[in-house]
């Protein structure tokens, strides 16, 4: 059997051709949605960022335009903004194609990663299925190709970081994970798992941790120094915490149908003395993170790789469900892990279907009311979704699903082996070292 040995993946040429055709179709499907305007305020903001990056470059970008996105995004604004400028697309309706192109390309790249991971462990058909479940997932298509959001970019880096850690490449996994954080701060949801697995890879030897720490630090400085070489630490601190502490965002839920969906838009700075809703949300997520790491520690021997992927899903899902100040699209990365698990763990397949539905409804419903409010109030969000039956129903389904996930974990810990037993298991690759 002829292999493409240079790629170091067990692909036949025929398989690669079929995969390329699948991903090309997925791209063309997205292209058909590009003319849809999404939310006009977001469009105008993105256009201004792409235009400013093209005009001024990364060095003075933050001095020329307001932007609360971390610095890695600016490189994408710069590259694709320069393309739009060269093609004279600013001021044209075709600018939407450029705005939606970066995340779309990363969607396709993440679909390839999912295929590569599964194909090294299962049959070509199962790998193609997993890839297609992400490439044609309506949530993924809606987020990038309809609304024009950028969540597909940091999701790609998260998938790649998990892929690399499972391939015993902790240095590269750390560097790639930092790229995710430098794209979206929501990536920190996976920080507990990545840190835990890096320690595990090096057998808890602190001296050996110098290498991944240096790899992560070098990645940060390589991205940040072109913007600010005098005081990069303060520069990053102001970007991340300046946005997070913006009073506009200090609410229980920013249109996320999660546990706070029953009382959205309330100030998360209220609650008990020294224990406001914001702190309560982070305590709940911290507790979930500890429980998830304990789950990996106790059950990794049963199915090492599947346990890690499932844990990544739990953290990403829990990050959407528990802390305050979540937006409607922050469940997006969890879909990638569900697609990755689909061929392996039968009990996660209903989760893929349910959460794809609730995440799509959450995004589509919010986008609809955003546009209604824009038309009614001249560009300001004025719709109050508190008590809305759709919000309540979807929030309740998400809560029930989250409880189901926790019960699956408890069942596994209690010795029922209800999660990993009877599934297709990949070969263990959680050996120590950097391969």
N, C-alpha and C positions, 0 to 999 in steps of 0.2 A: 504494500500500500504506500503510495507516494504521499509524503507529508510536506507541509511548508515548514521545514525545520527551523528556518530563520526566525519565525514568529514564536517558536517555543510553545506552541499550542498544538494539540492533536487534531488539526484541521486537515481534511482532504480538500483539494482544490474545488471539487464539486460542492462541498459544504460551504466553502467561502463564497462561491458564486451565489448560492441560494440565500445565504445570510445577507450578502450585499444587495440582492434583489429585495429582500424583506425590508431592510433598512431604507432603501431608496423609496419604496412604496410608503413607508412611514413618514419619510421626509416630504414626499409629494402630498400626502394627506394633510400634513401641517401647512404646507404652502397654500393649500386651498383656503385655509382659515386666516391667513395673514391679512387680507383686506379688512377683516372685522376690526373695528376700532378699539374694542375693549373699553377701558375707562379713560375718558379724555384727559382727566387731570394727570393720571399716571403717564399717559402718552406724552403730554406736554413736558412733564418733568424729565422723562427719559430723553426726549429730543433735546432739551436744553443741556443735559449732561453729555450726550454724545457730541453735540455741537461745540460745547465749551472744551471738551477734551481734544477734539480735532483742531480747534483754534489755538489753544494755549499749551497743549501737552500735559503730561502728568505733573511736572514739577510745580506748577503754580495753579493747578486745577482747583484745589480747595480754597485758594485765595480769590478766585474769580467767580465761583458759583457756590451756592449752598448745596451740600450733599451730605446725607447721613449714612451713606453706604461706605463700607470699608475699602481700603485702597486697591485691592486686587481688581475690583470691578472697574476702576478707572482705566486700567490697561485695555479692557474690553471696550469701554466707551471710546477710548482713543483709537484703537485699531478699526473698529466698525464705523466710528464717526468719521475717521479719515476716508474710509471707503465711500461713505455716503457723500462726503464733501467732494471727493474726486469725481463722483458720478452726478454731482449737482442735484441730489435728492432732497436736501433740506427745503422745506416749503412745498414739497410734492407729497401726494398721498402714498407714494412708493416708499417714503421714509419708514413706514410701518414694517416693511419687509426687512429693513436693516435692524430696526429695534428688536424684532422678534427672532432674528437669525441666531444670535449667540446662544441663547438658552436652547433653541431647537437643535443646534449642532451638538451641544452637550447631552441633550436627551438621547440622540442617536448614539453618541459615544458611550453613554451609560448602558444602553441596550446591548452594545457590543461587549462591554465588560461582563454583563450578566451572562451572555452567551458563552464567553470564554471560560468563566468560572464553572458553569454547569457542564460544559462540554468536556472539560478535563476530568469529570467525575461520572457523568452519565452519557446516555446516547445522544446522537445528533438531534433526534426529534424532540427530546426533552429540553435540550439546550435551546433549540429554536422556539419551543413553546414559551420558556421563561423569558427569552429576549422579546418575543412578540407581546407578552403580557405587559411588559413595560413600554415598548415602542408604541403600542396601540392603546395603551390605557387612556381612557377619556379624561382622567384628572391631569395626566401629564400633557396631553394635547391641549386641553383647555387652558392650563396655566401658562404655557409658553406661547402657543400659536394663536389663542383667542385673546386672552387678557394681556399677554406680553410681559409677564413677570419673569424674573431671573432665577427662580428657585432651582431650575434644572442644572445650573452651573455648580452650586455648592453641593447639590445632591450627587453629581458625578464624582466630585472629590471625596465625598464620604464613602461612596461605594468603592472607589479605588483604594482608599485607606484600609477599609475592611478586607478587600481582596489581598492587598499587600501584606497585612498582618497575618492572614491565613496562609500566605505563601512564605512565611518566615522571613519577611523583609522589614523588620521593625524600624530601621533608620528611614527607609523610604516611606513607610506608612506614616511615621511621625511628620515628615516633611510635607507629605500630601495632605495630611489632616490639618496642618497649619494653613495650607492654601485654602482649605474649606473655611476655616475660621476667619481668614483674611477676606473671604468673599461674603460670608454671612455669619454674624455672631451666634445665630441659632445652632450652628454646628457644634457648640460646646455640649450639646446633649450627648454626644458620643465620647466626650473627653474622659469620663470615668472608665469606660470600657477600653479605650485605646491605651490609656495609662496603665491600667491593670494588665492588659495583654503584653505590653512592652516589658513590664516588670517580669511577667511570667516567662517570656521568651528568654530573658537573661538570667533566669533562675534566681531572681531577687538579689542579684549581685549589683550593688550600688555603683561599683567602679565601672562596670560595663555600660551603665546608663549614660555615661558621658557622651558616647557617640550619638544616640538618638536625640539627646538634649541639644547637642551642637547642631545636628541636622535641622531640628525645629527652629532653633535660634537663627541659623544661617538663612533659612527660608524667610523668616519674618523680616530680617534686615535687608535681604535682597529685594523684597517687595517694597519695603517702606522707605529705604534710603533715598531713592529718586525723588520722593516727596519732601522728606525732612531729614537731613543728616545732622543737624545741630542737637535736636532733642526728640528722637524718634519715639521714646517711651511716652512722653507727655502727649505727643501728637496722636498716638494710638489711643491712649486713655481718653482724650477729649472726644475722639470720634465715637468710640464704643459707648462710653458712659454718658456723653453729652446727649446722644440720641435716646438712650435708655431712660435717662432721668428727665427727659422732656415732659413737662406737665400734660401735654396733649396725650401722651401714651400711658399715663399713670392711672389706668382703669382696669377693672377686673378682666374684661374681654373686649378686644378690638375686633368684634365680629367673628370670633372663633366660637363654634358650637361645641363647647367642652363643659367641664363641671361648673364653669362660671357663666355658662350660657343662659342660666335662669335669672341672672342679675347682671347683664352686660352694661357697660358704660359707667358703672359705679366707681367711685374713687377707690383704688386698691390701697390707699394710705390710711384707710379707716379700719376699725376692728378693735381688738383688745389693746390695752396699753402695751407698747413695745412688741406687739404681735399683730401687725396689720395684715391685710389680705395678701399683700405682696410677699411678706415674710412667710406666711402660712403656705403659700403656693410653692416657694422654694424649699421649705422644710419637707413638704410632701414629695417633691421631686428628688430631694436628697435621700429621703428614706427609700424611695423606689430604686435609686441608683445603687444604694448599699445592698438592698435585697436582690437586685439583678446580678451584681457581682458575686454575691454569695451563691446564687443559683448557678452561675458559670463555674465557680469553684467546686461546687458539689457535684454537678452533673456533666461537666465537660468530658469526663471519661466515657460517658455513654455514647456521645456523638459530638466530638470536639468542634468541628466546623459548624454544624447545625446549631449547636448551643450558642456559639458566638453570634451567628447571624440572627438567631431569634432574640438574643439579648440586645443587639443593635436595634432591632425593630421595637422592642419594648421601650427602650430609652427614647427613641424618636417619637413614638406614639405617646408615651408618658409626658414628654416635654410639651407636646401640644395640649394634653389634657389637664395638667396640674398647675403650672405657674400662671400668674396673671399676665396681662399685656400681650396675649397671643393674638395673632391675626388669623384670618380665615384659611390661609394657605400653608400654615406651618406644619400640617400633617403630611405635606407633600413628600418629604424624604422617606417616610415610613413605607410608602407604596413601593419604593425600590427594593426594600428588604423583603416585603411580602412577595414580590415577583421573583426574587432570588430564591426564596424558600419554597415556592409553589411546587416544584417538581419533587422536593425531598420530603416535606412534612405535610401529611394529609390534613391534619387538624388545623393548619393555617389557611387552607384554601377558602373556607367560608369567610375568614377574616379579610382576605383579599377582596372578595366580592362585596362584603358589607362596608368596609372602609373606603373602597373605591366609590361606592354609591354616596356615602355620607360626605366624603371629602368633595366630591363633584357638586353635590347639592349645596354644600356650604359655600363654595366659591361662586357657583353660578347664581345662587340666590342673592348673595351679597353684591355681586357685580350688577345684577339687575337693579337693586335698590340704590346703589351708588349712582348709576346713570339716571334713575328717576329723580333722585335728590339733586343731581347736578342740573338737570333741566328745570326743576322747580325753584331752586334757590340760587342759581347762577354760580354753581361751582362749589357749594358747601354741603357737607354731609349733614342732613337734617332729619333723616329717617331714624326713628327709634324702634328697634326690633325687639325690645323687651316685651315678653309675653306673646310674641308672634308664634302661632301654632307650629310653623315649620321649624323655627329655631328650637322650640321646646322638644319637638319630636326627635329631631336629629341629635340634639344634645343628649337626650335620654338614650338613644340607640348607641351613641358613642360611649356613654358611661357604662351601659350594659356590656358592650364589647370589651371595654377596658377591664371590667370585673371578670369577664370570661378569660381574658389573657392571664390575669393574676391567678385565677383558679387552675388554669393549665399548668402554670409554674408550680403552684402549691402541690398539685397532684403528682407532678414529677418529683418534687422534693420528698413527698410522703411515700415514695416507693411504688406508686402505681404505674409508673413508666408509660403514662397515657399520651405523652407528647412525641417521644422519639421512637417508641417501639413500633415495629412493623412498617417502617418507612425505608425509602432508599437512602442509604448512608454513603457518603463519600469516604474515601480513605482518610484517616487522621493525618493532619499536617501541623499540629500544634507543637511540634518538637522545639526544643530550645535552640538558640543560635540564630544567625542572620543569613543562613542559607546562601 
